[in-house]
């Protein structure tokens, strides 16, 4: 194998279906490892060299960043092991640093409503915000939508999520109405659902800026991203009594444990309400 990192990147892109953003992060982590090894062949690296690499990260990076880089390295060598390129993975003995558990950041319903409803007047921008909060899809899934993925009569969209897996997600009435207004204004129903100036899909960065700008306009002080709206969607469904398994399917989570974090968010929110409102709190 002439270039193990390129072969690994092709595997992630074409076989795993990872997004451009995820792929970029993997390659950045592995380029950092190559720079540390200073020309040494990745296929001949042993556990001792990787432990030295890990030691070099402490003091300059946060635990979450260290964990991500080590995860990328371990994933690379597991791939090389499966391909028969290495006989054993030198990264298996590496221990990931313990990370503090962080609860997902979300908006309360009144805040989410202000962001979506009192934000932009342009049909396209309103449709984007209504879809993010009304379906809980990831920003990368939204940029990948094309017109044939949308069923306006039945009120659902078909999205392609992580690992190239497809799922059908229902749209709420407000998201459906906002999307109908946008489609009416746009006219053409070919290609990407949300296209940029040259016809290519709108970029994730553009949507991130839209959410940030709209949240600030709505008076939201806390940091707000497209993923904040996704977390808000899931939290509000749970608070309204939705089944955890159903939320897992809607979000496209592979494991229920990923969805269960929203139960902690909901409980913390209820505790905050109790502390503020109950006379015996």
C-alpha positions in Angstrom: 0.0 0.0 0.0 1.7 3.1 -1.2 -0.3 5.7 0.7 -2.2 4.2 3.7 -3.9 7.5 4.6 -5.2 8.0 1.1 -6.5 4.4 1.0 -8.1 5.0 4.4 -9.7 8.3 3.2 -11.1 6.6 0.1 -12.6 3.9 2.4 -14.3 6.6 4.5 -15.6 8.5 1.6 -16.8 5.8 -0.8 -17.5 2.9 1.4 -18.6 4.5 4.7 -20.2 7.6 3.0 -18.7 10.0 5.6 -19.4 13.7 5.0 -16.7 16.1 3.7 -16.5 17.7 7.1 -15.9 14.4 8.9 -13.4 13.3 6.3 -11.5 16.6 6.7 -11.2 16.1 10.4 -9.8 12.6 10.0 -7.2 13.8 7.5 -6.2 16.7 9.7 -5.7 14.4 12.7 -3.6 12.0 10.6 -1.5 14.7 9.0 -0.6 15.8 12.5 0.6 12.3 13.4 2.6 12.2 10.2 4.3 15.5 11.1 5.2 14.2 14.5 6.7 11.0 13.0 8.8 13.1 10.8 9.0 10.9 7.7 8.7 7.5 9.5 6.6 4.9 7.7 3.2 4.6 9.3 3.2 0.9 8.6 6.3 0.4 10.7 5.2 2.5 13.7 5.1 0.6 17.0 3.2 1.2 20.2 6.1 3.0 21.8 6.2 5.7 19.1 2.4 6.2 19.4 2.8 6.6 23.2 5.3 9.3 22.6 2.9 11.0 20.2 0.2 10.9 22.9 2.5 12.4 25.5 3.3 15.3 23.1 -0.4 16.2 22.9 -0.9 16.8 26.6 -0.4 20.3 27.7 -1.2 21.8 24.3 -4.7 20.4 23.6 -7.9 19.9 25.5 -8.9 16.3 26.5 -11.7 16.3 23.8 -9.2 17.2 21.1 -6.7 14.6 22.3 -9.5 12.0 22.3 -10.5 12.8 18.8 -7.0 12.6 17.4 -6.4 9.2 19.1 -9.7 8.0 17.9 -8.7 8.8 14.3 -5.4 7.0 14.8 -7.0 3.9 16.2 -9.6 3.9 13.4 -6.8 4.1 10.8 -4.9 1.2 12.2 -8.0 -1.0 12.6 -8.7 -0.4 8.9 -5.1 -1.3 8.0 -5.4 -4.5 10.2 -8.6 -5.5 8.3 -6.8 -5.0 5.0 -4.0 -7.2 6.1 -1.5 -4.4 5.7 -0.3 -4.6 9.3 -0.2 -7.7 11.5 -1.4 -5.9 14.7 -2.6 -2.4 15.5 0.0 -0.4 17.5 -2.8 1.9 18.7 -5.0 -0.6 20.5 -3.1 -0.1 23.8 -3.7 3.6 23.7 -6.0 4.9 26.4 -8.3 7.8 25.6 -8.4 10.6 28.2 -11.5 10.7 30.3 -13.9 13.5 29.1 -16.3 15.4 31.3 -19.9 14.5 30.4 -21.5 17.5 28.6 -25.2 17.7 28.2 -26.5 18.8 24.8 -27.0 22.6 24.5 -30.6 23.4 23.6 -33.1 26.3 23.5 -36.4 26.3 25.5 -39.5 26.2 23.3 -40.1 29.9 23.6 -36.5 30.7 22.4 -36.7 28.2 19.5 -39.9 29.8 18.5 -38.4 33.2 18.5 -35.5 32.1 16.3 -37.6 30.4 13.7 -40.7 32.6 13.6 -39.4 36.1 14.3 -36.3 35.7 12.2 -35.8 36.2 8.5 -38.7 37.2 6.2 -37.2 35.6 3.1 -39.0 32.3 2.2 -35.8 30.4 1.7 -34.2 31.3 5.0 -37.5 30.7 6.9 -37.8 27.3 5.2 -34.3 26.4 6.2 -34.9 27.3 9.9 -38.3 25.6 10.0 -36.8 22.4 8.6 -33.9 22.4 11.0 -36.1 22.8 14.1 -39.1 21.0 12.7 -37.3 17.9 11.6 -34.2 17.8 13.7 -32.0 16.9 10.7 -28.3 17.6 10.7 -27.0 20.5 8.8 -25.1 18.2 6.4 -28.3 16.3 5.8 -30.2 19.5 4.9 -27.5 20.6 2.4 -27.8 17.2 0.7 -31.5 17.4 0.1 -32.7 17.4 -3.5 -36.3 18.0 -4.7 -36.9 14.3 -5.3 -36.3 13.7 -1.5 -39.3 15.8 -0.6 -43.0 14.6 -0.6 -45.1 17.7 0.0 -48.4 15.7 -0.2 -47.5 13.2 2.5 -45.4 15.7 4.4 -42.0 14.0 4.7 -38.4 14.2 3.5 -35.9 11.5 2.8 -32.5 12.3 4.2 -29.1 10.5 3.9 -27.4 10.5 7.2 -24.2 9.1 8.7 -22.8 6.0 7.2 -24.8 6.7 4.1 -28.0 5.5 5.8 -31.3 6.8 4.6 -34.4 7.6 6.7 -37.7 9.2 6.3 -38.5 12.2 8.6 -42.0 13.8 8.9 -42.3 17.6 8.6 -44.5 19.6 10.9 -47.2 21.9 9.6 -45.1 25.0 9.9 -42.1 23.5 8.2 -44.3 22.2 5.4 -46.0 25.6 4.9 -42.6 27.4 4.9 -41.2 25.0 2.4 -44.3 25.4 0.2 -43.8 29.2 0.2 -40.1 28.8 -0.7 -40.8 26.4 -3.5 -43.5 28.7 -4.9 -41.1 31.6 -5.0 -38.2 29.5 -6.5 -40.3 28.0 -9.2 -37.8 25.4 -10.5 -38.0 22.0 -8.9 -34.8 20.5 -10.1 -31.5 19.8 -8.4 -30.6 20.7 -4.8 -33.5 21.8 -2.6 -31.5 24.7 -1.3 -29.0 25.9 -3.9 -26.3 28.6 -3.9 -25.7 31.3 -6.5 -24.1 28.9 -9.0 -26.6 26.1 -8.5 -24.5 24.0 -6.2 -26.0 23.0 -2.8 -25.9 25.7 -0.2 -22.9 25.3 2.1 -23.0 24.3 5.7 -21.1 27.5 6.6 -23.9 29.6 5.0 -26.5 27.8 7.2 -24.4 28.2 10.3 -24.1 31.9 9.7 -27.9 32.2 9.1 -28.7 30.4 12.4 -26.1 32.5 14.4 -27.3 35.8 12.8 -31.0 35.0 13.4 -30.5 33.9 17.0 -28.7 37.1 17.8 -31.5 39.1 16.1 -34.1 37.2 18.3 -32.2 38.2 21.4 -30.7 34.7 22.2 -27.5 35.2 24.2 -26.4 31.6 24.3 -24.4 30.2 21.4 -26.8 28.8 18.8 -25.9 26.6 15.9 -27.9 24.3 13.6 -27.0 21.4 16.0 -28.6 23.5 18.8 -31.8 23.4 16.9 -31.4 19.6 16.5 -30.9 19.2 20.2 -33.9 21.5 20.9 -36.1 19.4 18.6 -35.2 16.1 20.4 -35.5 17.7 23.9 -38.9 19.2 23.1 -40.2 15.9 21.7 -39.1 14.1 24.9 -40.7 16.7 27.1 -44.0 16.3 25.2 -44.0 12.6 25.9 -42.5 11.1 22.7 -41.1 7.6 22.9 -37.3 7.4 23.1 -37.1 4.7 20.4 -39.1 6.9 18.1 -36.8 9.9 18.7 -33.9 7.6 18.0 -35.4 6.8 14.6 -36.2 10.4 13.8 -32.7 11.5 14.6 -31.0 8.7 12.8 -29.0 7.5 15.8 -27.4 4.1 15.5 -27.4 3.5 19.2 -30.1 4.2 21.8 -27.5 5.3 24.2 -26.8 8.3 22.0 -30.5 9.3 22.3 -30.7 8.7 26.0 -28.6 11.8 26.7 -31.8 13.8 26.1 -33.4 12.3 29.1 -30.7 13.9 31.2 -31.3 17.2 29.5 -35.0 17.0 30.1 -34.5 16.1 33.8 -32.0 18.9 34.3 -34.5 21.3 32.7 -37.3 20.2 35.1 -35.0 20.6 38.1 -34.1 24.1 37.0 -37.8 24.9 36.7 -38.4 23.5 40.2 -35.6 25.4 41.7 -36.9 28.7 40.2 -40.6 28.2 40.9 -41.2 26.0 43.9 -41.5 27.8 47.3 -39.7 24.9 49.1 -36.9 24.6 46.6 
